[in-house]
Amino acid sequence: MASTTLKPHQRELFGQPIGLYILFFTEMWERFSYYGMRAILVLYLVKSTTDTNSGLGWTNMEALSLYGWYTMLVYVASIPGGWIADNFLGQKKSVLYGGILLVAGHSILAVEQMWAFYSGLGLIIAGVGLLKPNISTMVGGLYKQGDIRRDKGFTIFYIGINVGAFLSSLIVGYVGEVHGWHYGFGLAGIGMALGLIQYLVGQKYLQHVGNFLGTSDNILDREALKKPLTKIEKDRVIVLILSFLMVIVFFGAFEQAGGLMNIYASEKTNRMLMGWEVPASWFQSLNAMFIIFLGTLVASYWAKRKLKGKEASSLFKMIMGLIIMGTGFFFMTAATIEFQNAGSSAMYWLVLAYLFHTIGELSLSPVSLSFVTKLAPVKYASLMMGLYFATTGFGNKLAGLLGESASKFGEFSVFTGIAVFCILFALLIFIFFKKLKALTHGAEDSEHIMHSYDSE
C-alpha cells in the first residue's frame, strides 16, 4: 500500500510510528520543565537569604527532607493518575490535563511568595501524576504485541526525556543561579507550554492510542475489562511487583543526583575550569548528555547480545543496571577521600560517577518501562504504569532520607553504603532469576518470532 493512502496515525518515520515523535517532544518539554526545576530546587532552598540572589536559607537537612517528599509525591501521584485514566478519561486526555496543570504549577513558582512556592509544587505533583504514567503507556500502545520495535521505541522516547533534562540543567540552571531563582522556575513553565502546544497539534497521529475504553464502540474491548485475571496474567503481575523492588533501590541511589550530589558539587567540589567556576547545577546535565550519546549504543549492545542467543531479557538487564549503578558510587567514595585529604575534590569524580549511573540507567529504566507494557494486563495498563512510577517515587524518598543521613554519618559512609547495597541486592535477585523469568510465561519470547514473520 502506498504511503500516500495511509491515515496519519498509520504513517512511519525512520521505521517508527510518527506518533512516537509527538510523544517524544511532549515528554522532552515536560522533562525540561521538571528537571530544570529540580536542578535548582535544593540550591534555592539552601541559598542564604542575605545573598544577592537570595534563597530561603534552609539547612541541608531541611532542604533534602523537602526534596525527598516532593520527588516522592510527584511519582506516587502516578497511581491516582493511572486510575483516573483507566476509569474516566483515558490516557490521551489525562496527558492533556496533566500538561495544563504543569504549566500552571511552574508559572506560579515564578511568583516570589511562599504561598506560590507550595501551591506551585502541589500543581506540579498533580500534573506529573496525570501525565507521566499515561504518556508512557501511550508509547507502548503504538506497537502491537510482539513488535520487536517496542524496546527501541522506548529507548528513542527515553532519549527525548534526556534531551529535555540536558537542556534544562544548562539553561534553567544558569538562569536560576545567575539571574534569579524565580526566573528559572518561570522558564521551566514556558518549556512545558511549548510541549503542550505541540501535543495538541500532533493529535492526528495519536488517534488510535490512549482512548478511554469505557466509551469505545468496540464491545469486545469493554467486555475484556470485565474478565478476571488469568493465571498467566497473575504470574506476570507478581514478576512486575518484584521488579519494582529493584526500581526502588535503583532510584534511591540514582536520585542522589538532585540532592546530596548536587550539594556536594556546590560545597565540596573544585569547580574552577580555566579561571571560570562551573555552576553546580550544570553537573545535572551530565547524566542526560551521556544518555543522548550512549542511549542507542547501549540499546544496540543488548540487541546484538540477544541475536547471538545470549541472556538479554529485561530482568537480566535490570539486574546488571543496578550493579553498574552501584559501582558508580565508588567514584564518589574516592571523591570524599580526596576532600578529606585536600579540602576539595576534583570534578572528574562526579563525571565518572554520572557516567556509570547513566549506563546503569540505560540498562534498567527504559527497559523497565517497556517491561510494564509487556506484562501488565490490558485493563490495568495505566494503573500498573502508575504503580511503576510510584515505586520511583518511593526511591526518591529513600534518596532524600539517605541524603539527610549524610549530616550524621558523613558522605563517605553514605556513598560507600549505597554502592555496596546496590550490588548485593542485585546479586540476591539474580539468585532467583530463572524462577522469575519463568513466571513471565515467555512474554518477551514472541518478539523474535514477530520480527521473523515481518521480514518475510
The 8 nearest C-alpha neighbors of each residue, nearest first, counted from 0:
[[1, 2, 4, 5, 3, 10, 6, 9],
 [2, 0, 3, 4, 5, 10, 6, 9],
 [1, 3, 5, 4, 0, 10, 6, 11],
 [4, 2, 1, 5, 6, 0, 10, 7],
 [5, 3, 2, 1, 6, 0, 7, 10],
 [6, 4, 2, 3, 9, 10, 7, 1],
 [5, 7, 9, 8, 4, 10, 3, 204],
 [8, 6, 204, 9, 10, 203, 5, 17],
 [7, 9, 204, 6, 10, 205, 206, 203],
 [10, 8, 6, 7, 5, 11, 16, 204],
 [11, 9, 7, 8, 16, 17, 5, 6],
 [10, 12, 16, 17, 15, 14, 13, 9],
 [11, 13, 14, 15, 17, 16, 10, 20],
 [14, 12, 15, 11, 16, 17, 10, 20],
 [13, 15, 12, 11, 16, 148, 17, 10],
 [14, 16, 11, 12, 13, 17, 19, 152],
 [17, 15, 11, 18, 19, 10, 12, 9],
 [18, 16, 11, 19, 20, 12, 10, 15],
 [17, 19, 204, 21, 16, 20, 205, 22],
 [20, 18, 22, 17, 21, 16, 23, 138],
 [19, 21, 23, 22, 18, 17, 24, 16],
 [22, 20, 18, 23, 19, 24, 201, 25],
 [21, 23, 25, 19, 20, 24, 26, 18],
 [24, 22, 20, 156, 159, 21, 26, 25],
 [25, 23, 27, 26, 21, 22, 20, 28],
 [26, 24, 194, 22, 27, 28, 23, 198],
 [25, 27, 29, 23, 24, 28, 160, 30],
 [26, 28, 163, 160, 24, 159, 30, 25],
 [29, 27, 31, 194, 191, 30, 26, 190],
 [30, 28, 26, 191, 32, 31, 27, 33],
 [29, 31, 33, 27, 32, 163, 28, 34],
 [32, 30, 163, 28, 167, 164, 29, 34],
 [31, 33, 187, 35, 29, 30, 191, 190],
 [34, 32, 30, 36, 35, 31, 37, 29],
 [35, 33, 37, 36, 164, 31, 30, 32],
 [36, 34, 167, 171, 38, 32, 168, 37],
 [35, 37, 34, 33, 38, 39, 40, 184],
 [38, 36, 34, 40, 35, 39, 33, 257],
 [37, 39, 35, 36, 280, 34, 168, 40],
 [38, 40, 42, 37, 36, 41, 43, 172],
 [41, 39, 37, 43, 42, 36, 38, 44],
 [42, 40, 44, 43, 39, 62, 45, 258],
 [41, 43, 39, 45, 44, 40, 46, 262],
 [44, 42, 54, 40, 46, 41, 45, 39],
 [43, 45, 55, 41, 42, 57, 54, 46],
 [44, 46, 57, 56, 42, 43, 58, 59],
 [47, 45, 54, 56, 43, 44, 42, 53],
 [46, 48, 56, 49, 54, 50, 53, 45],
 [47, 49, 53, 54, 56, 55, 50, 46],
 [50, 48, 47, 53, 51, 54, 52, 56],
 [51, 49, 53, 52, 47, 48, 46, 54],
 [52, 50, 53, 49, 48, 47, 179, 54],
 [53, 51, 50, 179, 54, 180, 178, 176],
 [54, 52, 48, 50, 51, 47, 49, 46],
 [53, 55, 46, 43, 48, 47, 56, 44],
 [54, 56, 44, 48, 57, 46, 45, 47],
 [55, 57, 47, 45, 46, 48, 54, 44],
 [58, 56, 45, 44, 55, 61, 62, 59],
 [57, 59, 61, 60, 45, 62, 56, 44],
 [58, 60, 62, 61, 63, 45, 57, 403],
 [59, 61, 403, 63, 58, 62, 64, 406],
 [62, 60, 64, 58, 59, 63, 57, 65],
 [63, 61, 59, 65, 64, 60, 44, 41],
 [64, 62, 66, 60, 399, 65, 61, 67],
 [63, 65, 61, 67, 66, 62, 399, 60],
 [66, 64, 68, 62, 67, 63, 69, 61],
 [65, 67, 63, 69, 64, 68, 70, 62],
 [68, 66, 399, 396, 64, 65, 70, 69],
 [69, 67, 65, 71, 66, 70, 396, 72],
 [68, 70, 66, 72, 71, 67, 65, 73],
 [69, 71, 73, 67, 72, 395, 68, 66],
 [392, 72, 70, 396, 68, 395, 69, 73],
 [71, 73, 75, 69, 74, 70, 76, 68],
 [74, 72, 124, 70, 71, 76, 75, 69],
 [73, 75, 392, 389, 388, 76, 72, 77],
 [74, 76, 389, 72, 77, 392, 73, 78],
 [75, 77, 128, 74, 78, 73, 79, 72],
 [76, 78, 128, 385, 80, 75, 74, 79],
 [77, 79, 385, 81, 80, 76, 386, 75],
 [80, 78, 82, 81, 77, 76, 83, 128],
 [81, 79, 129, 77, 128, 83, 78, 82],
 [80, 82, 382, 381, 385, 84, 78, 79],
 [83, 81, 79, 85, 382, 84, 80, 86],
 [84, 82, 80, 86, 87, 81, 85, 79],
 [83, 85, 89, 88, 90, 81, 82, 86],
 [86, 84, 82, 83, 89, 381, 87, 81],
 [85, 87, 83, 84, 82, 88, 89, 213],
 [88, 86, 83, 84, 85, 89, 211, 213],
 [89, 87, 84, 92, 211, 93, 83, 90],
 [88, 90, 211, 84, 210, 91, 209, 85],
 [89, 91, 209, 133, 93, 84, 92, 94],
 [90, 92, 209, 94, 93, 89, 210, 95],
 [93, 91, 95, 94, 90, 88, 89, 96],
 [92, 94, 90, 96, 95, 129, 91, 97],
 [93, 95, 130, 97, 92, 91, 96, 129],
 [96, 94, 92, 98, 93, 97, 99, 91],
 [95, 97, 99, 93, 98, 94, 92, 100],
 [98, 96, 126, 130, 129, 94, 100, 95],
 [99, 97, 101, 95, 96, 100, 195, 94],
 [98, 100, 96, 102, 101, 97, 103, 95],
 [101, 99, 126, 103, 97, 98, 102, 122],
 [102, 100, 104, 126, 98, 123, 103, 99],
 [101, 103, 188, 99, 105, 100, 104, 191],
 [102, 104, 100, 106, 101, 105, 107, 99],
 [105, 103, 119, 122, 101, 123, 107, 106],
 [104, 106, 188, 108, 107, 102, 103, 184],
 [105, 107, 188, 103, 185, 108, 104, 109],
 [106, 108, 109, 104, 119, 105, 110, 115],
 [109, 107, 119, 105, 116, 110, 106, 115],
 [108, 110, 181, 185, 107, 184, 106, 182],
 [111, 109, 108, 107, 112, 115, 181, 116],
 [112, 110, 109, 181, 113, 115, 108, 116],
 [113, 111, 115, 114, 110, 116, 108, 109],
 [112, 114, 116, 115, 117, 111, 118, 110],
 [115, 113, 116, 112, 117, 118, 119, 111],
 [114, 116, 118, 112, 113, 117, 107, 119],
 [115, 117, 113, 108, 119, 114, 118, 112],
 [116, 118, 120, 119, 114, 115, 121, 113],
 [119, 117, 115, 121, 120, 116, 114, 122],
 [120, 118, 104, 108, 122, 116, 107, 121],
 [119, 121, 123, 117, 118, 122, 124, 116],
 [122, 120, 118, 124, 119, 123, 117, 125],
 [121, 123, 104, 125, 119, 124, 120, 100],
 [122, 124, 126, 101, 104, 120, 125, 121],
 [123, 125, 73, 121, 122, 127, 126, 128],
 [126, 124, 128, 122, 123, 127, 76, 121],
 [127, 125, 97, 100, 123, 101, 128, 129],
 [126, 128, 130, 131, 129, 124, 125, 123],
 [129, 127, 77, 76, 80, 125, 126, 130],
 [128, 130, 80, 97, 126, 127, 93, 94],
 [131, 129, 94, 97, 127, 133, 128, 134],
 [130, 132, 127, 133, 134, 128, 129, 135],
 [133, 131, 385, 384, 135, 134, 77, 130],
 [134, 132, 90, 136, 135, 130, 131, 381],
 [133, 135, 137, 136, 131, 132, 130, 94],
 [136, 134, 138, 133, 137, 132, 131, 139],
 [135, 137, 133, 139, 138, 134, 381, 140],
 [138, 136, 140, 134, 135, 139, 209, 208],
 [137, 139, 135, 140, 136, 141, 19, 134],
 [138, 140, 136, 137, 141, 372, 142, 135],
 [141, 139, 137, 138, 142, 208, 136, 143],
 [140, 142, 139, 138, 137, 208, 143, 16],
 [143, 141, 140, 139, 146, 149, 144, 148],
 [144, 142, 146, 145, 141, 140, 139, 149],
 [143, 145, 146, 142, 373, 446, 445, 449],
 [144, 146, 446, 445, 449, 147, 143, 443],
 [147, 145, 148, 143, 144, 446, 149, 142],
 [146, 148, 446, 149, 450, 145, 447, 150],
 [149, 147, 151, 146, 150, 152, 15, 142],
 [148, 150, 152, 147, 151, 146, 153, 142],
 [151, 149, 153, 152, 148, 369, 154, 147],
 [152, 150, 154, 148, 153, 149, 155, 298],
 [153, 151, 149, 155, 150, 154, 148, 156],
 [152, 154, 156, 150, 151, 155, 157, 365],
 [153, 155, 157, 151, 156, 152, 365, 158],
 [156, 154, 158, 152, 157, 153, 151, 159],
 [157, 155, 153, 159, 23, 154, 158, 152],
 [158, 156, 154, 160, 159, 155, 153, 365],
 [157, 159, 161, 155, 160, 156, 291, 162],
 [160, 158, 27, 156, 162, 157, 23, 161],
 [161, 159, 27, 157, 158, 163, 162, 30],
 [160, 162, 287, 164, 158, 163, 159, 165],
 [161, 163, 159, 165, 164, 160, 158, 166],
 [162, 164, 31, 27, 161, 30, 166, 160],
 [163, 165, 161, 31, 167, 34, 162, 166],
 [166, 164, 284, 287, 162, 168, 163, 167],
 [167, 165, 163, 169, 168, 164, 170, 162],
 [166, 168, 35, 31, 171, 170, 164, 169],
 [167, 169, 172, 284, 35, 165, 166, 281],
 [168, 170, 172, 167, 166, 281, 173, 171],
 [169, 171, 167, 173, 172, 168, 166, 174],
 [172, 170, 183, 167, 174, 35, 173, 168],
 [171, 173, 168, 175, 169, 280, 170, 174],
 [174, 172, 170, 176, 175, 171, 177, 169],
 [173, 175, 178, 171, 183, 177, 172, 176],
 [174, 176, 180, 183, 179, 172, 173, 177],
 [177, 175, 173, 174, 172, 179, 178, 180],
 [176, 178, 174, 175, 173, 179, 52, 180],
 [179, 177, 174, 175, 176, 182, 180, 52],
 [180, 178, 175, 182, 181, 52, 177, 176],
 [179, 181, 175, 183, 182, 176, 184, 43],
 [182, 180, 109, 184, 183, 179, 185, 108],
 [183, 181, 185, 179, 184, 180, 186, 175],
 [182, 184, 175, 171, 186, 180, 181, 174],
 [183, 185, 181, 187, 109, 182, 186, 108],
 [186, 184, 109, 182, 188, 106, 187, 183],
 [185, 187, 183, 189, 188, 184, 182, 190],
 [186, 188, 32, 190, 184, 185, 189, 35],
 [189, 187, 105, 185, 102, 106, 191, 186],
 [188, 190, 192, 186, 187, 191, 193, 185],
 [189, 191, 187, 193, 188, 192, 28, 32],
 [190, 192, 194, 188, 29, 28, 193, 189],
 [191, 193, 189, 195, 194, 190, 102, 196],
 [194, 192, 196, 190, 191, 195, 197, 189],
 [195, 193, 25, 28, 191, 192, 197, 196],
 [194, 196, 192, 198, 193, 197, 98, 191],
 [197, 195, 193, 199, 198, 194, 192, 200],
 [196, 198, 200, 199, 194, 195, 201, 193],
 [199, 197, 195, 201, 196, 200, 25, 194],
 [198, 200, 196, 197, 201, 202, 195, 95],
 [199, 201, 197, 198, 202, 196, 203, 195],
 [202, 200, 198, 199, 203, 204, 21, 197],
 [201, 203, 205, 204, 199, 200, 198, 206],
 [204, 202, 205, 201, 206, 7, 8, 200],
 [203, 205, 8, 18, 7, 202, 201, 206],
 [206, 204, 202, 203, 18, 207, 208, 8],
 [205, 207, 203, 208, 204, 8, 202, 210],
 [206, 208, 205, 8, 209, 210, 141, 204],
 [209, 207, 205, 210, 140, 206, 137, 141],
 [208, 210, 90, 91, 137, 89, 211, 207],
 [211, 209, 89, 208, 91, 212, 90, 207],
 [210, 212, 89, 213, 88, 214, 209, 215],
 [213, 211, 215, 214, 210, 221, 220, 89],
 [214, 212, 211, 215, 221, 86, 87, 220],
 [215, 213, 212, 211, 216, 221, 210, 217],
 [214, 216, 212, 217, 213, 211, 221, 218],
 [215, 217, 218, 214, 212, 220, 221, 213],
 [216, 218, 215, 219, 220, 221, 212, 214],
 [219, 217, 221, 220, 216, 222, 215, 223],
 [218, 220, 222, 217, 221, 223, 224, 216],
 [221, 219, 223, 218, 222, 217, 212, 224],
 [220, 222, 218, 219, 223, 224, 213, 212],
 [221, 223, 219, 225, 224, 220, 218, 226],
 [224, 222, 220, 225, 221, 226, 219, 378],
 [223, 225, 378, 222, 221, 226, 220, 377],
 [224, 226, 222, 223, 227, 221, 378, 220],
 [225, 227, 223, 224, 228, 222, 229, 378],
 [228, 226, 229, 225, 224, 223, 232, 230],
 [227, 229, 232, 233, 226, 230, 376, 231],
 [228, 230, 232, 231, 233, 227, 234, 226],
 [231, 229, 233, 232, 234, 228, 235, 227],
 [230, 232, 234, 229, 233, 235, 440, 439],
 [233, 231, 235, 229, 234, 230, 228, 236],
 [232, 234, 236, 230, 235, 231, 229, 228],
 [235, 233, 237, 231, 438, 236, 232, 230],
 [234, 236, 439, 238, 232, 237, 233, 374],
 [235, 237, 239, 233, 238, 234, 240, 232],
 [238, 236, 234, 240, 235, 239, 241, 233],
 [239, 237, 235, 241, 236, 240, 242, 435],
 [240, 238, 236, 242, 237, 241, 243, 235],
 [239, 241, 243, 237, 242, 238, 236, 244],
 [242, 240, 238, 243, 244, 239, 237, 245],
 [243, 241, 239, 244, 245, 240, 238, 246],
 [242, 244, 246, 240, 241, 245, 239, 390],
 [245, 243, 247, 242, 246, 241, 248, 240],
 [246, 244, 248, 243, 242, 247, 249, 241],
 [245, 247, 243, 249, 244, 248, 250, 391],
 [248, 246, 394, 244, 390, 245, 250, 249],
 [249, 247, 251, 245, 246, 250, 394, 244],
 [250, 248, 246, 252, 251, 247, 245, 253],
 [251, 249, 253, 394, 252, 247, 254, 248],
 [250, 252, 394, 398, 397, 248, 249, 395],
 [251, 253, 250, 249, 254, 255, 398, 417],
 [252, 254, 250, 255, 251, 249, 256, 356],
 [255, 253, 256, 250, 252, 398, 395, 251],
 [254, 256, 258, 259, 253, 260, 257, 398],
 [257, 255, 254, 260, 258, 261, 253, 259],
 [256, 258, 261, 255, 254, 38, 37, 260],
 [257, 259, 255, 261, 256, 260, 63, 262],
 [258, 260, 402, 262, 255, 261, 263, 256],
 [261, 259, 263, 256, 262, 255, 258, 264],
 [260, 262, 264, 258, 257, 259, 263, 256],
 [261, 263, 265, 259, 264, 260, 266, 258],
 [264, 262, 260, 267, 266, 265, 261, 259],
 [265, 263, 268, 261, 262, 279, 266, 267],
 [266, 264, 262, 279, 263, 267, 261, 268],
 [265, 267, 263, 264, 262, 268, 269, 279],
 [268, 266, 263, 343, 264, 265, 344, 269],
 [269, 267, 344, 264, 343, 270, 345, 266],
 [268, 270, 345, 271, 343, 344, 346, 267],
 [271, 269, 276, 277, 268, 346, 272, 345],
 [270, 272, 276, 275, 269, 274, 277, 273],
 [271, 273, 275, 274, 276, 270, 277, 269],
 [274, 272, 275, 271, 276, 270, 277, 269],
 [273, 275, 272, 271, 276, 277, 270, 269],
 [276, 274, 272, 271, 273, 277, 270, 278],
 [275, 277, 271, 270, 272, 278, 274, 273],
 [276, 278, 270, 271, 279, 275, 272, 281],
 [279, 277, 280, 281, 276, 173, 176, 270],
 [278, 280, 265, 281, 264, 282, 277, 261],
 [281, 279, 172, 282, 278, 38, 283, 168],
 [282, 280, 283, 279, 169, 284, 278, 168],
 [281, 283, 284, 280, 285, 279, 264, 261],
 [284, 282, 281, 285, 280, 168, 38, 286],
 [283, 285, 165, 168, 282, 287, 281, 286],
 [286, 284, 288, 287, 282, 283, 289, 353],
 [285, 287, 289, 288, 353, 284, 357, 290],
 [286, 288, 161, 165, 290, 284, 285, 289],
 [289, 287, 285, 291, 290, 286, 165, 284],
 [288, 290, 292, 286, 291, 287, 293, 285],
 [289, 291, 294, 287, 293, 288, 292, 286],
 [292, 290, 288, 289, 294, 158, 293, 287],
 [293, 291, 289, 290, 294, 288, 295, 296],
 [292, 294, 290, 296, 289, 295, 291, 297],
 [295, 293, 290, 296, 297, 291, 292, 298],
 [294, 296, 298, 297, 293, 299, 154, 292],
 [297, 295, 299, 293, 298, 294, 300, 292],
 [296, 298, 300, 299, 294, 295, 293, 301],
 [297, 299, 295, 301, 300, 296, 302, 294],
 [300, 298, 302, 296, 297, 301, 295, 303],
 [299, 301, 297, 303, 298, 302, 304, 296],
 [300, 302, 304, 298, 299, 303, 311, 305],
 [303, 301, 299, 305, 304, 300, 298, 306],
 [304, 302, 306, 300, 305, 301, 299, 307],
 [303, 305, 301, 307, 302, 309, 306, 300],
 [304, 306, 302, 308, 311, 307, 303, 309],
 [307, 305, 303, 308, 304, 302, 309, 447],
 [308, 306, 304, 305, 309, 303, 302, 310],
 [307, 309, 305, 306, 304, 310, 311, 303],
 [310, 308, 305, 304, 307, 311, 306, 303],
 [309, 311, 312, 305, 308, 315, 304, 316],
 [312, 310, 305, 315, 301, 309, 316, 304],
 [313, 311, 315, 314, 310, 316, 443, 305],
 [312, 314, 316, 315, 366, 317, 311, 370],
 [315, 313, 317, 316, 312, 318, 436, 242],
 [314, 316, 318, 312, 317, 313, 311, 319],
 [317, 315, 313, 319, 362, 314, 318, 320],
 [316, 318, 363, 320, 314, 315, 319, 362],
 [319, 317, 315, 425, 321, 320, 316, 314],
 [318, 320, 322, 316, 321, 317, 323, 315],
 [321, 319, 359, 362, 317, 363, 323, 318],
 [320, 322, 324, 318, 319, 323, 249, 359],
 [323, 321, 422, 319, 325, 324, 320, 425],
 [322, 324, 359, 326, 320, 325, 321, 355],
 [325, 323, 356, 359, 321, 327, 322, 326],
 [326, 324, 418, 421, 322, 327, 323, 328],
 [325, 327, 323, 328, 324, 329, 418, 322],
 [328, 326, 352, 355, 324, 325, 329, 330],
 [329, 327, 331, 330, 418, 326, 325, 414],
 [328, 330, 332, 331, 327, 326, 415, 418],
 [331, 329, 333, 328, 332, 348, 352, 327],
 [332, 330, 334, 328, 333, 329, 414, 348],
 [331, 333, 329, 330, 335, 334, 411, 415],
 [332, 334, 330, 336, 331, 335, 337, 329],
 [335, 333, 331, 337, 332, 336, 344, 348],
 [336, 334, 338, 332, 337, 333, 411, 339],
 [335, 337, 333, 339, 338, 334, 340, 332],
 [338, 336, 340, 334, 335, 339, 344, 341],
 [339, 337, 343, 342, 344, 335, 341, 336],
 [338, 340, 336, 337, 342, 341, 335, 343],
 [339, 341, 337, 338, 342, 336, 343, 335],
 [342, 340, 338, 343, 337, 339, 344, 336],
 [341, 343, 338, 339, 340, 344, 337, 267],
 [344, 342, 338, 267, 268, 341, 269, 337],
 [345, 343, 268, 338, 337, 334, 269, 267],
 [344, 346, 347, 269, 268, 348, 343, 334],
 [345, 347, 348, 349, 268, 270, 269, 350],
 [346, 348, 350, 349, 345, 351, 352, 344],
 [349, 347, 351, 350, 346, 330, 334, 345],
 [350, 348, 352, 347, 351, 346, 353, 331],
 [349, 351, 347, 353, 348, 352, 354, 346],
 [352, 350, 354, 348, 353, 349, 347, 355],
 [351, 353, 327, 349, 355, 354, 350, 330],
 [352, 354, 356, 350, 351, 355, 286, 357],
 [355, 353, 351, 357, 352, 356, 350, 358],
 [356, 354, 327, 358, 357, 352, 353, 324],
 [357, 355, 324, 353, 359, 354, 358, 327],
 [358, 356, 360, 354, 359, 355, 286, 353],
 [359, 357, 361, 355, 360, 356, 362, 354],
 [360, 358, 320, 324, 323, 356, 362, 357],
 [359, 361, 357, 363, 364, 362, 358, 356],
 [362, 360, 358, 359, 363, 364, 357, 365],
 [361, 363, 320, 359, 316, 360, 317, 358],
 [364, 362, 317, 360, 320, 366, 361, 367],
 [363, 365, 367, 360, 366, 361, 368, 362],
 [366, 364, 368, 367, 154, 153, 363, 157],
 [367, 365, 369, 363, 364, 368, 370, 313],
 [366, 368, 370, 364, 369, 365, 363, 371],
 [369, 367, 365, 366, 370, 371, 364, 372],
 [368, 370, 366, 372, 367, 371, 150, 365],
 [371, 369, 367, 373, 368, 372, 366, 374],
 [372, 370, 374, 373, 368, 369, 375, 367],
 [371, 373, 369, 370, 375, 374, 139, 136],
 [374, 372, 370, 371, 375, 369, 442, 443],
 [373, 375, 371, 235, 372, 370, 376, 442],
 [374, 376, 371, 380, 372, 373, 377, 383],
 [377, 375, 379, 378, 380, 232, 374, 228],
 [378, 376, 380, 379, 375, 224, 223, 381],
 [379, 377, 224, 376, 380, 85, 223, 381],
 [378, 380, 382, 377, 376, 381, 383, 375],
 [381, 379, 377, 383, 382, 375, 378, 376],
 [382, 380, 81, 384, 383, 379, 385, 133],
 [381, 383, 81, 385, 379, 82, 384, 380],
 [384, 382, 386, 385, 380, 381, 379, 387],
 [385, 383, 387, 381, 132, 386, 382, 380],
 [384, 386, 77, 78, 382, 81, 132, 388],
 [387, 385, 389, 383, 384, 78, 388, 382],
 [388, 386, 384, 390, 385, 389, 383, 243],
 [387, 389, 391, 74, 385, 390, 386, 77],
 [388, 390, 75, 392, 74, 386, 391, 387],
 [391, 389, 393, 392, 387, 388, 247, 394],
 [390, 392, 394, 388, 389, 393, 247, 250],
 [71, 393, 391, 74, 389, 395, 390, 394],
 [394, 392, 390, 396, 395, 391, 71, 247],
 [393, 395, 251, 247, 250, 391, 397, 392],
 [394, 396, 392, 398, 71, 393, 397, 251],
 [397, 395, 67, 399, 393, 71, 398, 394],
 [396, 398, 394, 251, 400, 395, 399, 401],
 [399, 397, 251, 395, 401, 396, 400, 254],
 [398, 400, 67, 396, 402, 397, 401, 63],
 [399, 401, 403, 397, 402, 398, 404, 396],
 [402, 400, 404, 398, 403, 399, 397, 405],
 [401, 403, 399, 259, 400, 404, 405, 398],
 [402, 404, 400, 60, 405, 401, 406, 63],
 [405, 403, 401, 406, 407, 402, 408, 400],
 [404, 406, 409, 408, 410, 407, 403, 402],
 [407, 405, 404, 409, 403, 408, 60, 402],
 [408, 406, 405, 404, 409, 403, 410, 412],
 [407, 409, 405, 404, 406, 412, 410, 413],
 [410, 408, 405, 411, 412, 406, 407, 413],
 [409, 411, 413, 405, 412, 414, 335, 408],
 [412, 410, 414, 332, 409, 413, 335, 415],
 [411, 413, 415, 410, 414, 409, 416, 408],
 [412, 414, 410, 416, 415, 411, 417, 405],
 [413, 415, 417, 411, 416, 412, 328, 332],
 [416, 414, 418, 412, 417, 413, 332, 411],
 [417, 415, 413, 419, 418, 414, 412, 420],
 [416, 418, 414, 420, 415, 419, 421, 413],
 [419, 417, 325, 415, 328, 416, 421, 420],
 [418, 420, 416, 422, 417, 421, 423, 415],
 [419, 421, 423, 417, 422, 418, 424, 416],
 [422, 420, 325, 424, 418, 419, 423, 417],
 [421, 423, 322, 425, 419, 420, 424, 325],
 [424, 422, 426, 420, 425, 421, 419, 427],
 [425, 423, 427, 421, 426, 422, 420, 428],
 [426, 424, 428, 422, 318, 427, 423, 321],
 [425, 427, 429, 423, 424, 428, 422, 430],
 [426, 428, 424, 429, 425, 430, 423, 431],
 [429, 427, 425, 430, 426, 431, 432, 424],
 [428, 430, 432, 426, 431, 427, 425, 318],
 [429, 431, 427, 428, 432, 426, 433, 434],
 [432, 430, 429, 428, 434, 433, 435, 427],
 [431, 433, 429, 435, 434, 430, 436, 428],
 [434, 432, 436, 435, 431, 437, 430, 429],
 [435, 433, 437, 436, 432, 431, 438, 430],
 [436, 434, 438, 432, 437, 433, 238, 431],
 [435, 437, 433, 438, 439, 434, 432, 314],
 [436, 438, 434, 435, 439, 440, 433, 441],
 [437, 439, 435, 440, 234, 436, 235, 434],
 [438, 440, 235, 437, 436, 441, 442, 234],
 [441, 439, 438, 442, 437, 231, 436, 235],
 [440, 442, 444, 443, 439, 445, 437, 436],
 [441, 443, 439, 440, 444, 373, 374, 445],
 [444, 442, 441, 445, 446, 145, 312, 373],
 [443, 445, 441, 446, 442, 447, 448, 145],
 [446, 444, 448, 145, 443, 447, 449, 442],
 [445, 447, 145, 147, 449, 448, 444, 443],
 [446, 448, 450, 449, 445, 451, 444, 147],
 [449, 447, 445, 451, 450, 446, 452, 444],
 [450, 448, 452, 446, 451, 447, 145, 445],
 [451, 449, 447, 453, 448, 452, 147, 446],
 [450, 452, 448, 454, 449, 453, 447, 455],
 [451, 453, 449, 450, 454, 455, 448, 447],
 [454, 452, 450, 451, 455, 449, 448, 146],
 [455, 453, 451, 452, 450, 449, 448, 447],
 [454, 452, 453, 451, 450, 449, 448, 447]]
